[in-house]
Every structure is written in structure tokens, then in C-alpha cells.
Amino acid sequence: MEMLLSLPVLIGLIGVALLFDFLNGLHDAANSIATIVSTRVLRPQYAVAWAAFFNFIAFTVFGLHVAQTIGTGIISADIVTPQVIFAALMGAIIWNLVTWFFGLPSSSSHALIGGLVGAGVAKAGLPAIEWSGLSKTIGAIALSPATGFFLALLLVLIVSWTVVKRTPFAVDKSFRRLQFVSASLYSLGHGGNDAQKTMGIIAVLLFSQGLTGPEFEVPFWVVLSCQTAMALGTLFGGWRIVHTMGSKITRLTPMQGFCAETGGAITLFGATFLGIPVSTTHTITGAIIGVGAARRVSAVRWGIAGNIVIAWIVTLPAAALIAAFFHWAVGLIV
């Protein structure tokens, strides 16, 4: 373990972690509000405030299993140093900014995991990787959008059969109200899974400095700070990605928006309780494609969806390479 940091440097690193959390909320605001905005149930400025509130209160619902996975289950806590944490965060932040600029809904979660792997390998080679936790997370890359897809598809079929005798106007009116519930649940799942990733980063940094006792734990002030940073990021919104998620993949009705958000929320709730750091972006994209495909296969703009999948595949190695570069560069300076 490296020498202890001075207080200003430690505060600076925590600030960088909270900046990532803020950008995570900014980048992933679309996940929570794209459907409710595209169906015109809520105006964007109200939708982000609604989502930010449920992002913040998520810590009252979920445990801290995802924070535990990020803190100790991706790379070994024994090799974590301030240099590793800084490099991992820079890898994730820079990749988030690149994908945000181009309007690509890549995964902030997997950017962070890629950053951790890249920095950890740069520090200690392949033995730094905790393969059980990493393999579980990589498996979720495929499983979370697939689960969102099938749940949303199933919900559309069930709901369509249930309301078959009702007029389109009556169905639309009912599901405009129900979308408030589904958007709330999805925002709750988003805040519960994504904010915990930064909690894990800050907690393992404090642990590496001997500031949290002999066992890994997440102090309550870290929980509150991370939930606040994510909620503020969501409040500012990521409008480029909202447009891609809400209208470019497929056009949505309020009923379809409800099914997409509910299918995505069920997926996130399950993953968070199991301590699996999944991508909220992957999950809601899979769900949106599911409701589009339920209408007809041609309703989905598969070219756009394909570009998004490419961004997913590239995220882990790209963030890892950026993090490894920063670890090397900091080593030259310090």
C-alpha cells in the first residue's frame, strides 16, 4: 500500500469521483426520461426533476451490494492506490464525454469497470483482476438488455390483450398516468444501481488509506454525496442522448413507454438486489427495442440500434486503454 495522501489530494480525488457520478447522471438521464419525454407525457424540464428526485431517494430502498462488487469485486482491493483510482476515473470520464458529445448511449457503468480493469492491470498485471466479479459483470452486458427486451415484449403482449376492447383514446389516457409510476420505478432502479458504483470507488479509496477500519465499508456520508451528485447530473439532463433513446430507435406510445420502463425497472431491481453492476443504458435500450419489435420488426431502426451495440462493445476496452495511459502518465510525473 502506498504512502498516505495529504488531505487536499484525498479531497481532490473524492471530487473527481463525484464528478464522474455527476456525469453519470448527466449521461444517463436519458435512460430515465427518454420514454416519458418522447411520448409527451412530461416536458423535459419536469421529467428530469421527477427522475432526479427518485435517483436521490434510491438509497432508502436498496442495500449496498453493488458498491461492494465495485469496491472489491472487479480488481483486488489490496492493489488499489490513489493512482489506480485516479486513472480509472479518468478513463471512465473521458469515454463518457466522448460518447455524450456524439450522442451515443454507451454505458457509464462499463466505462468505470473498464477504467478499473485498465488501471489495475497497469498497476499489477492480470493478477489484479477479480475474475469472478468481472465475469459476472461482463455476463450482465448481454443479459441485462436481453432481459429488458423480453420483459418489455411480454408486457406489451399482455397489456395489448388486456385492453383490446378499449378505445385507443381511453388506453392512451390511462397509460399517460401509469407512465408516472413506471418512470419513477425506472429512475429508482437507475439511482440504486448506478450511484453505488461511485460509492464503491470512494469507499475503496478510503479503505486503501486506512480511513474506514480493517473491513471494507461504505460510510453514510459517501452514500448521500453520491446520490446527490447523480441526482444533480440527471437534473441537468443529457439531451443529445434523450433524442437517440426516445425517438431514433423507435416511436413510442404511452402504453409502449410504460412497458419499456416497467420491463427495465424489473431488470434493474433484480440486478441491484443481487449486487450486479449492470448498465441502465443497455437495459432501457433493450426494453425500447422490445416494445418496438412487438409492434413489428420494421418499427425498430436496426441501423441505429447496431451503432449503439458497437458503442457498448468498444466501451470496456476503450476506457481500459485510457485508464492505463493515465496510470502510466501519472507514474512519470509523481
N, C-alpha and C positions, 0 to 999 in steps of 0.2 A: 504494500500500500504506500502511496506517495505521501510526501510531507503535507501537513495540514495547510489549507488555504487561509489566506487572510480574509477577514470579514467582508471587505468591499468586493473581493474577487468572488467569494461564495454568493453574495447577494447578486452580483452581476450574472453569474451562471443560472441562478434561480430565475432572474429576469429574462434570460434568453429562453428558458424552458416555458415560462408563462407567455412569452411572445409566440412561441410555437403553438401553444394552446389557443391563443387569440386567433392566430392564422388558421388553425384547425377549424375553429368556429366560423371564421370568415369564408374559408374554402368550402366547408361542408354545410353552410347554411342552406344551400340548395337542396340537400338531402331531406331536410325537414319541411321546407316550404314550397318546393317546386310544384308539387301536385296541387296544393291548395291555392297557389297563385295562378297556375295555368288554367284551372277550372273557374277562376274568377270568384271564388268563394270569399277570399280576403284580398285586399290590396296589399302589395308588397310590404309597405311600411308597417302595417298592422300584423302581417304574417310573421315578420322577423321578431317583433316584440313578443308575440304569442310563443314562438319557438324558443326564444331566449329565456323566457320565464321557466318553461319546462326543462330546458337544458340545465338551468341552475338548480332546481329542486331535485334533480335526479339522485343526488347522493342520499336523500332520505328514503329512497326505495331500494337501492341496490347495495350489496356489500362491496368489498374492495378486492374481489378475486382477480379482476383484470389488471389492477395495479400490481398485484403480487406477481402475475405472469410477466408483465413488462419489466418489473424491477429485478426479478431473479430467474426468470424462465427463458429468456432469449439468449443472453450471454451470462457467463458466470459473474456473480456479484463480487467475487474475490479479485477480478482483474479490472473492475471499474475504477477509473480515476477521473478527476476533473477534465483532463484532456480527452478522454474517451467520451464523456458526456457532451462536452462542447462540440466535438467533431460529429457525433451522432445527430445532435440538434441542428447543426448547420447543414448536414446532408438532407435532413427532412425539410427544413425551412426553405432552402434554395429550390429543391424539387417542387415543393408546394407553390412557390412563387412562379416558377416556370409554367406549371400546368394551369395555375389560375390565370396567368396572362393569356394563354392560348385557349382558355375556356374549356379545358379538359377535366372532367370529373374523375381524376385519379384518386388514389386512397392516401389520405394523410396518415392513417394508421400504418399502412405498409411502407410509407416513406420513412416513418420513425423506426420501424422494425429493420428496414434495410440500412438505415443510418447506424443503428446499434450494431448490426452484424458487421458492417464495413469498418466501423471504428474498433470493435472488439477484435476482429481478425488482424487489423493493422497493428493493434497493441500486442496480441499474444498468439496469433496464428489460429488455425482451425480449432484447437482445443478450447478456445474461448467460448465456442458456441454450445449452448444447451440444446442438444438436438431434439429432445422430447418436446420442449416448449415450442421450438421453432417449427418442427414438423406439424404440430397441432395447428399452429397459426397459418402455415402455408396451405394445409388441407382446407382451412376455412376460406381461403381465397376462392376456391372452386365451390365449396359447399354453401357459403352464405348467399351468393347470387342465385344459385340453383334452388335453394330453399325458398328464398323470396319469390322467385319465378313461379314455382309450383303452388305455393300457398296463395299467391295473388290470383293465379289462374283458377285454382279451385274455388276461391271466394267469389270470383266473377261468375263462374258457372252456377254456384249455389244461389247467389243473390239474383241472378238473371231468372232462374227457375222460380224463385220465391215471388218476384214482382211481375211475373209475366202477364197477369191480368190487370195490372195498374196502368194508368196513362203515363206517357213519358214525362209530362209536366209534374205529376204527383211524385214520381220516382226521383226526378231531378231535385225537387223541393226538399224531400226527405233526406237525400244524401248530401245536400249542401249543409244541412245541420249536422249530420253524422260525421262529416269531414272535420269538424272542430274536434271531435273525440279522437278520430284516427290520427290527425296531425299532432295532437297532444301526446298520444301514446308513442308516436314515432320520435318526437322531439325528446321525450323522456328516455327512450331507449338510446338515442344518439348521445345525450348528455351522460347517461350512465356508462356507456362503453368507451366513448372517445376521451372524456375528461380524465378517466382513470389512467390512461396511457401516460399523460404528463405527470400525474401523481406518482406513478411508478418511477419515472425518471428522476424527479426531485427527491423522492424518498431514498432511492439507491445512492444518489449523490450524498445526501446527509448521512446515510449508513456508512459510505466509504470514508467519511470524515470523522466517524465515531460519535456522531451527534444524536443518534437515536437508540443507543443501547446495543447490547450484543445481538439482538434479533431484528430482522427486517420488519419495519412497521411504517405506516403512513400517518404522520401527525395530522390532527384535525385542521390546523391552520393551512396545511397543504391542500387538503380536500376543498376547503372553502375558496382558497386562492384559485385553484384550477377550475372549479365550477364557475367562478366569477369571470375568469379570463375567457373561457369558452362561450359563456352567455353574451359577453360584450362583443366577441367576434361575430357571433350569429346575428347580433343586433345590427351590426354594420352591413352584413349580407354580402353574398358573392354573386352579383347579378349576371355576370357572364355565364356562370355555370347553371344558374337558375334557368336561363333561356335554353341551354342544351338539354337539361334534365326535364324541363316542363313541357317543351313543345317540339324539339327537334327529333327526339326518339319516336314519339307517337303522340297523337292528340288524345286528351283525356276528358271524360265526362266526370261530374261529381261522384257518380257511383263507382267508376273505374278508379278515381283518385282515392276513394275510401278503401277499396280493395287493395290497392298498391300499398298504401300507408299501413293498413292493418297487417297485411302479409309481412311487410318489412319489420313492423314493430314486434310481431311474434318472434321473428327470427332473432332480432337484437336482444329481446328479453331473455330468450333461451341461452344465447351465447354469453351474455353478461353474467347470468347466474352460474354458468359453467366455467367462468374465468377465461373465456376465449376472446382475444382481441381481434374482432372481425372488422371489416370495412363497412361503414354505414353507406358509403358511396356504392360499393358493389351490391349491397343488399337492396337498396331502393331502386337501383338501375335494373337489377334482375326482376324486381316486382313490377316496375313500369313496363318492361318488355313482356312480362307475363300477361298483364291485362290487355296490352296491345295485341298480342298473339291470340288471345281468347276471342277477340273480335274477328280477326282474320290475319293470316301470316303477313300479308302485304301491308297491313296497317303499321307495321314496325319498319322504321328506316334502318335496315340492317347495315348499311354502309356506315352510318353514324355510330351504331352500336359496335361495329367492328373496330372503328378507330378508338373507341373508349376501351375496349378489351386490350388493344395493343398498348394503350397507356398503362393499364393495370400490369401487364406482363413486364413492361420496362421499368416500372416504379422501383421494385426491390433492388435490382442491380444498379440502377442509376443513382439512387440515394446512397447505396453502399459505396459506390466509387467516389462520390462527392465527399462522404464522411471520411473515407480512407485518405483522400487527398488532404483534408483539413487536419487529420491526425498527424500526417507527415509534415505539413506546413507548420503547425504549432510546435512540433518537435524541433524544427530548425530554429525557431525563434526563442523558445524557452530554454 
